[in-house]
Every structure is written in C-alpha cells, then in structure tokens.
C-alpha cells in the first residue's frame, strides 16, 4: 500500500557534490523536512526554495496535519504510538526510493527526527534538531497535553492559535510571518492535533540516545524561544558527540520562518560538512 502522507518533493532526483577532476561524483543526501505542531509542510517554504536548486528536498504533512489524515481510513482522534510518525516518514521515503537522507525537525518534528534515528540509524547521514528537546514528558506535562487535546476537540483551533501566536514567533516578526503561522494553526485539524498531543504525551526519553548519535548533528534555536529555551539546546549540543550549535537572534520558536536567511546559512554550512569527504 502506498504511503498516505501528503508531501512536496522538489529538486533534482539525483544531485551531486563536485569532486576533483578524475574522481567520481558523490550523490547528495536528500533533505527531509519534518514540521512541528500544529503546523504543516508549508512552514518549510523558505527551505524548499533555498535548497531544492541543488538537492532533492522532501517535506511531508505528518499524519493528522495539513492534507494527511490521522491514519489511513481513520478520521477520529485515535491514539497511536509516537514512533508511528517516524515510520510514516520512512514509508514515504521507501515509496520515493530514498535510502540515506538528512532529516530536519523542528519542535515536535525534532522529536520525530530523534525517533527516526532511533529506529533507522543506518539511513541518516546527519540530523538537524531545531527548537526541540529530548526529554520524555513529565506527569504534569502528560496531563497538560491531554487537557489541551480535549479542549481542541471541544473548541477547535482558533482560540488556541490566538493565545500562542506571540509565543510561537517573536513580537517583532513581520505581519506576513505572523499571518502564515496563525493560518497554519487555525487550518489544522482538531482531531489530528489532539491525536498527536496524546501520542506525544507518551513519547520515550531520547536523552540517552543523543550520546549514541554517530552522525554529525546541528542544533538550532531561536534566542527568544520560551517553549524550548537556549539552555535546552545547549544541553543537547553538549550531549551529542559531534554537533554544532547555532542560536538565531531575534527569533522565537520558528527561526526558519522568522529569520530564514540566517537559518538557511546555518543549515547550508552544516550540509556542506555532511556532504564532504568522510
């Protein structure tokens, strides 16, 4: 059965990094962009535009978000294991005949990227963790996520989106960025968002996994992020064996949209390192 995720797939099917004359060309690993909650694949438009000129870039809508259903044939907010997010992405990549890749995940997407590495380490060339944290949910956090899930099913997304917009993006973010972020949140399916919140409440602890990551990593965080503050990013950077840290000034939880040029420079520098000779 074909994967059920909606997605964008841009760039050359096979791109190459240059080598000295007489040496073979080496394929560039596709970039796989994993969005956070409660967003969709359109949050990656600046990165799709910037990187698809030189490599393949794939951005799926996670199950229950954007144009993807909660799960095949299911429309209600059934619970599912958090690890299914990662399996969905890999099923899509299998269908697209992508083997090795570089996943980029923001917030919940960063936790999904960690689960991708946990389940499929041999397929990951490098990983990018943006505005995320690796710890399992606290008992208080579990209760809060279930309470929020109940609220979204009862009230819909608009009130929630109105409340958190100024935490998602820095106060001085431009009106187009705020409108895009608010639009993604209000367009999200309450059923999909609620199902993801319940799955996320039961996610594993990835802190020990960080110490075993055997590929290069990049940790990015907005300097004004209150959901996943700089201290969380610094702790991940310290735990990863081979990682770079980039703090984006003037950004909150979505630096890829708030400061796309700086985010893309950091990502481009990291990709050059991943693409380079072993």
Kinemage of the C-alpha trace (Angstrom):
@kinemage 1
@onewidth
@group {chain A} dominant
@subgroup {mainchain}
@vectorlist {calphas} color= white
{ca unk a 1} P 0.000 0.000 0.000
{ca unk a 2} L 1.341 3.446 -0.896
{ca unk a 3} L 2.074 5.820 1.994
{ca unk a 4} L -0.823 8.089 2.867
{ca unk a 5} L 1.134 11.260 3.674
{ca unk a 6} L 0.712 14.348 1.533
{ca unk a 7} L 4.082 15.847 0.641
{ca unk a 8} L 6.179 18.145 -1.511
{ca unk a 9} L 9.120 16.686 -3.416
{ca unk a 10} L 11.310 19.269 -5.141
{ca unk a 11} L 14.733 19.457 -6.686
{ca unk a 12} L 16.760 17.101 -8.862
{ca unk a 13} L 16.139 13.394 -8.387
{ca unk a 14} L 19.901 12.885 -8.328
{ca unk a 15} L 22.233 15.770 -7.483
{ca unk a 16} L 25.946 15.614 -6.906
{ca unk a 17} L 28.634 17.390 -4.983
{ca unk a 18} L 31.708 18.343 -7.060
{ca unk a 19} L 34.960 16.466 -6.628
{ca unk a 20} L 38.457 16.919 -8.029
{ca unk a 21} L 38.890 16.039 -11.702
{ca unk a 22} L 39.045 12.316 -12.263
{ca unk a 23} L 37.160 11.338 -9.083
{ca unk a 24} L 33.567 10.080 -9.104
{ca unk a 25} L 30.670 12.372 -8.236
{ca unk a 26} L 29.022 11.605 -4.900
{ca unk a 27} L 25.217 11.812 -4.538
{ca unk a 28} L 23.903 14.421 -2.138
{ca unk a 29} L 21.587 13.007 0.509
{ca unk a 30} L 18.035 14.324 0.149
{ca unk a 31} L 16.841 16.762 2.774
{ca unk a 32} L 13.698 15.655 4.648
{ca unk a 33} L 11.857 18.443 6.492
{ca unk a 34} L 9.652 17.434 9.439
{ca unk a 35} L 7.281 20.104 10.725
{ca unk a 36} L 6.117 20.739 14.272
{ca unk a 37} L 2.733 21.047 15.994
{ca unk a 38} L 0.280 22.431 14.980
{ca unk a 39} L 1.730 23.239 11.567
{ca unk a 40} L 2.083 21.657 8.137
{ca unk a 41} L 4.642 21.349 5.379
{ca unk a 42} L 4.187 24.972 4.282
{ca unk a 43} L 6.277 26.065 7.256
{ca unk a 44} L 9.297 24.908 5.219
{ca unk a 45} L 8.700 27.050 2.125
{ca unk a 46} L 11.872 29.151 2.678
{ca unk a 47} L 13.967 25.991 2.927
{ca unk a 48} L 12.286 24.277 -0.029
{ca unk a 49} L 13.031 27.330 -2.158
{ca unk a 50} L 16.626 27.685 -0.971
{ca unk a 51} L 17.837 24.089 -1.113
{ca unk a 52} L 15.846 22.447 -3.916
{ca unk a 53} L 18.068 24.109 -6.512
{ca unk a 54} L 20.939 21.771 -5.612
{ca unk a 55} L 19.436 18.708 -3.934
{ca unk a 56} L 16.199 16.827 -3.521
{ca unk a 57} L 14.041 18.234 -0.708
{ca unk a 58} L 11.013 16.361 0.659
{ca unk a 59} L 8.517 17.926 3.072
{ca unk a 60} L 5.605 15.746 4.234
{ca unk a 61} L 2.466 16.661 6.110
{ca unk a 62} L 2.587 14.478 9.207
{ca unk a 63} L -0.403 12.259 9.901
{ca unk a 64} L -3.329 14.379 11.066
{ca unk a 65} L -1.839 17.649 9.770
{ca unk a 66} L -2.225 19.535 6.507
{ca unk a 67} L -3.624 17.235 3.844
{ca unk a 68} L -2.702 13.983 5.647
{ca unk a 69} L -5.362 12.042 7.595
{ca unk a 70} L -4.839 10.893 11.174
{ca unk a 71} L -4.202 7.414 9.773
{ca unk a 72} L -5.436 5.554 6.680
{ca unk a 73} L -9.206 5.416 6.710
{ca unk a 74} L -9.470 6.881 10.223
{ca unk a 75} L -10.934 10.319 10.924
{ca unk a 76} L -11.341 10.282 14.688
{ca unk a 77} L -8.556 11.045 17.189
{ca unk a 78} L -7.456 7.502 17.951
{ca unk a 79} L -4.253 7.242 19.895
{ca unk a 80} L -1.231 5.802 18.131
{ca unk a 81} L 2.366 5.312 19.271
{ca unk a 82} L 4.620 8.322 18.783
{ca unk a 83} L 7.064 6.136 16.859
{ca unk a 84} L 4.468 5.819 14.074
{ca unk a 85} L 5.292 9.366 12.952
{ca unk a 86} L 8.820 8.219 12.096
{ca unk a 87} L 7.583 5.052 10.408
{ca unk a 88} L 5.174 7.082 8.282
{ca unk a 89} L 8.028 9.264 7.030
{ca unk a 90} L 10.238 6.268 6.235
{ca unk a 91} L 7.354 4.528 4.414
{ca unk a 92} L 7.032 7.630 2.251
{ca unk a 93} L 10.782 7.691 1.598
{ca unk a 94} L 10.688 4.000 0.662
{ca unk a 95} L 7.953 4.765 -1.844
{ca unk a 96} L 10.059 7.633 -3.234
{ca unk a 97} L 13.108 5.309 -3.423
{ca unk a 98} L 15.121 7.382 -0.954
{ca unk a 99} L 17.621 5.434 1.124
{ca unk a 100} L 20.014 7.735 3.012
{ca unk a 101} L 18.803 11.222 3.918
{ca unk a 102} L 19.304 14.210 6.228
{ca unk a 103} L 16.223 14.879 8.390
{ca unk a 104} L 15.494 18.351 9.754
{ca unk a 105} L 12.922 18.536 12.547
{ca unk a 106} L 11.517 21.486 14.455
{ca unk a 107} L 9.812 21.191 17.861
{ca unk a 108} L 7.700 18.010 17.726
{ca unk a 109} L 9.407 17.392 14.396
{ca unk a 110} L 12.760 17.328 16.187
{ca unk a 111} L 11.498 14.602 18.482
{ca unk a 112} L 10.290 12.673 15.431
{ca unk a 113} L 13.745 13.080 13.887
{ca unk a 114} L 15.250 11.567 17.027
{ca unk a 115} L 12.866 8.629 16.719
{ca unk a 116} L 13.836 8.306 13.056
{ca unk a 117} L 17.431 7.947 14.148
{ca unk a 118} L 16.484 5.512 16.926
{ca unk a 119} L 14.661 3.222 14.507
{ca unk a 120} L 16.653 3.721 11.299
{ca unk a 121} L 20.169 4.901 12.227
{ca unk a 122} L 21.801 3.442 9.127
{ca unk a 123} L 19.744 5.663 6.829
{ca unk a 124} L 20.528 9.004 8.482
{ca unk a 125} L 23.549 10.918 7.137
{ca unk a 126} L 23.203 13.802 9.586
{ca unk a 127} L 20.420 15.259 11.671
{ca unk a 128} L 19.159 18.753 12.441
{ca unk a 129} L 17.291 19.467 15.672
{ca unk a 130} L 15.602 22.876 15.803
{ca unk a 131} L 13.784 24.352 18.810
{ca unk a 132} L 13.143 20.982 20.391
{ca unk a 133} L 14.021 18.974 23.490
{ca unk a 134} L 14.722 15.266 24.045
{ca unk a 135} L 13.233 14.505 27.464
{ca unk a 136} L 10.083 12.474 27.988
{ca unk a 137} L 7.001 14.273 29.237
{ca unk a 138} L 6.672 14.958 32.947
{ca unk a 139} L 3.492 13.805 34.731
{ca unk a 140} L 2.324 17.420 34.732
{ca unk a 141} L 3.103 17.677 31.023
{ca unk a 142} L 1.177 14.492 30.261
{ca unk a 143} L -1.893 15.913 31.989
{ca unk a 144} L -1.496 19.235 30.188
{ca unk a 145} L -1.286 17.601 26.764
{ca unk a 146} L -4.393 15.502 27.351
{ca unk a 147} L -6.244 18.537 28.688
{ca unk a 148} L -5.280 20.526 25.609
{ca unk a 149} L -6.297 17.658 23.330
{ca unk a 150} L -9.741 17.611 24.963
{ca unk a 151} L -10.006 21.381 24.558
{ca unk a 152} L -9.121 21.313 20.853
{ca unk a 153} L -11.736 18.644 20.180
{ca unk a 154} L -14.295 20.675 22.102
{ca unk a 155} L -13.483 24.211 20.911
{ca unk a 156} L -11.466 23.903 17.697
{ca unk a 157} L -8.122 25.540 16.913
{ca unk a 158} L -8.775 29.288 16.684
{ca unk a 159} L -8.768 30.222 20.370
{ca unk a 160} L -5.623 28.194 20.966
{ca unk a 161} L -3.932 29.745 17.931
{ca unk a 162} L -4.804 33.258 19.095
{ca unk a 163} L -3.324 32.571 22.536
{ca unk a 164} L 0.020 31.130 21.478
{ca unk a 165} L 0.859 33.123 18.334
{ca unk a 166} L 3.060 35.628 20.168
{ca unk a 167} L 4.999 32.768 21.772
{ca unk a 168} L 5.495 30.932 18.501
{ca unk a 169} L 7.093 33.945 16.823
{ca unk a 170} L 8.998 36.877 18.300
{ca unk a 171} L 6.912 40.051 18.828
{ca unk a 172} L 8.845 41.907 16.128
{ca unk a 173} L 8.235 39.227 13.468
{ca unk a 174} L 6.738 40.687 10.308
{ca unk a 175} L 2.976 40.580 9.646
{ca unk a 176} L 3.335 38.066 6.764
{ca unk a 177} L 5.146 35.620 9.063
{ca unk a 178} L 2.539 36.017 11.797
{ca unk a 179} L -0.274 35.575 9.284
{ca unk a 180} L 1.331 32.408 7.874
{ca unk a 181} L 1.859 30.873 11.316
{ca unk a 182} L -1.639 31.769 12.501
{ca unk a 183} L -3.109 30.414 9.275
{ca unk a 184} L -1.360 27.071 9.667
{ca unk a 185} L -2.588 26.728 13.240
{ca unk a 186} L -6.200 27.622 12.519
{ca unk a 187} L -6.265 25.333 9.473
{ca unk a 188} L -5.016 22.349 11.463
{ca unk a 189} L -7.454 19.531 12.119
{ca unk a 190} L -8.504 19.459 15.804
{ca unk a 191} L -8.725 15.664 15.541
{ca unk a 192} L -5.216 15.371 14.130
{ca unk a 193} L -3.734 17.823 16.608
{ca unk a 194} L -5.437 16.082 19.527
{ca unk a 195} L -4.246 12.645 18.414
{ca unk a 196} L -0.673 13.939 18.100
{ca unk a 197} L -0.812 15.548 21.542
{ca unk a 198} L -1.854 12.250 23.108
{ca unk a 199} L 0.870 10.361 21.245
{ca unk a 200} L 3.439 12.964 22.206
{ca unk a 201} L 2.448 12.705 25.870
{ca unk a 202} L 3.622 9.069 25.810
{ca unk a 203} L 6.814 9.551 23.784
{ca unk a 204} L 10.074 7.999 25.052
{ca unk a 205} L 13.035 9.811 26.564
{ca unk a 206} L 15.707 10.449 23.926
{ca unk a 207} L 18.431 11.862 26.171
{ca unk a 208} L 20.469 8.642 26.295
{ca unk a 209} L 20.068 8.275 22.529
{ca unk a 210} L 21.755 11.648 21.998
{ca unk a 211} L 25.015 10.315 23.388
{ca unk a 212} L 24.989 7.459 20.838
{ca unk a 213} L 24.339 9.502 17.704
{ca unk a 214} L 27.121 8.535 15.288
{ca unk a 215} L 26.482 11.153 12.576
{ca unk a 216} L 27.043 14.926 12.539
{ca unk a 217} L 24.263 16.984 14.091
{ca unk a 218} L 23.178 20.611 14.083
{ca unk a 219} L 21.213 22.132 16.953
{ca unk a 220} L 19.392 25.384 16.149
{ca unk a 221} L 17.291 27.518 18.492
{ca unk a 222} L 15.697 30.945 18.492
{ca unk a 223} L 17.227 33.178 21.144
{ca unk a 224} L 13.751 34.239 22.328
{ca unk a 225} L 12.175 30.771 22.332
{ca unk a 226} L 10.287 30.188 25.594
{ca unk a 227} L 8.950 26.738 24.651
{ca unk a 228} L 12.426 25.257 24.116
{ca unk a 229} L 14.894 27.801 25.521
{ca unk a 230} L 18.547 28.149 24.628
{ca unk a 231} L 19.510 26.154 27.722
{ca unk a 232} L 17.751 23.093 26.283
{ca unk a 233} L 19.648 23.482 23.013
{ca unk a 234} L 22.943 23.854 24.859
{ca unk a 235} L 22.252 20.641 26.799
{ca unk a 236} L 21.551 18.722 23.587
{ca unk a 237} L 24.662 20.164 21.975
{ca unk a 238} L 26.741 19.017 24.949
{ca unk a 239} L 25.284 15.501 24.853
{ca unk a 240} L 25.743 14.899 21.114
{ca unk a 241} L 29.195 13.531 20.203
{ca unk a 242} L 29.601 15.618 17.022
{ca unk a 243} L 27.336 18.649 16.926
{ca unk a 244} L 27.244 22.333 16.040
{ca unk a 245} L 25.054 24.853 17.869
{ca unk a 246} L 23.528 27.928 16.260
{ca unk a 247} L 21.437 30.474 18.200
{ca unk a 248} L 19.278 32.690 15.972
{ca unk a 249} L 18.920 36.167 17.434
{ca unk a 250} L 15.585 37.895 17.031
{ca unk a 251} L 13.659 34.652 16.642
{ca unk a 252} L 11.411 32.630 18.930
{ca unk a 253} L 10.104 29.115 18.231
{ca unk a 254} L 10.173 29.252 14.410
{ca unk a 255} L 13.551 30.659 13.332
{ca unk a 256} L 13.265 29.018 9.904
{ca unk a 257} L 10.348 31.390 9.170
{ca unk a 258} L 11.287 34.364 11.342
{ca unk a 259} L 14.925 34.553 10.197
{ca unk a 260} L 15.048 32.297 7.125
{ca unk a 261} L 18.281 33.709 5.689
{ca unk a 262} L 20.221 33.036 8.888
{ca unk a 263} L 18.594 29.637 9.393
{ca unk a 264} L 19.432 28.675 5.819
{ca unk a 265} L 23.058 29.802 6.167
{ca unk a 266} L 23.487 27.620 9.246
{ca unk a 267} L 21.794 24.677 7.529
{ca unk a 268} L 23.811 25.166 4.352
{ca unk a 269} L 27.094 25.205 6.271
{ca unk a 270} L 26.084 22.017 8.053
{ca unk a 271} L 25.060 20.285 4.826
{ca unk a 272} L 28.430 21.143 3.273
{ca unk a 273} L 30.050 19.311 6.169
{ca unk a 274} L 27.745 16.313 5.767
{ca unk a 275} L 28.307 16.247 2.004
{ca unk a 276} L 32.093 16.449 2.334
{ca unk a 277} L 34.503 13.511 2.191
{ca unk a 278} L 34.416 11.166 5.142
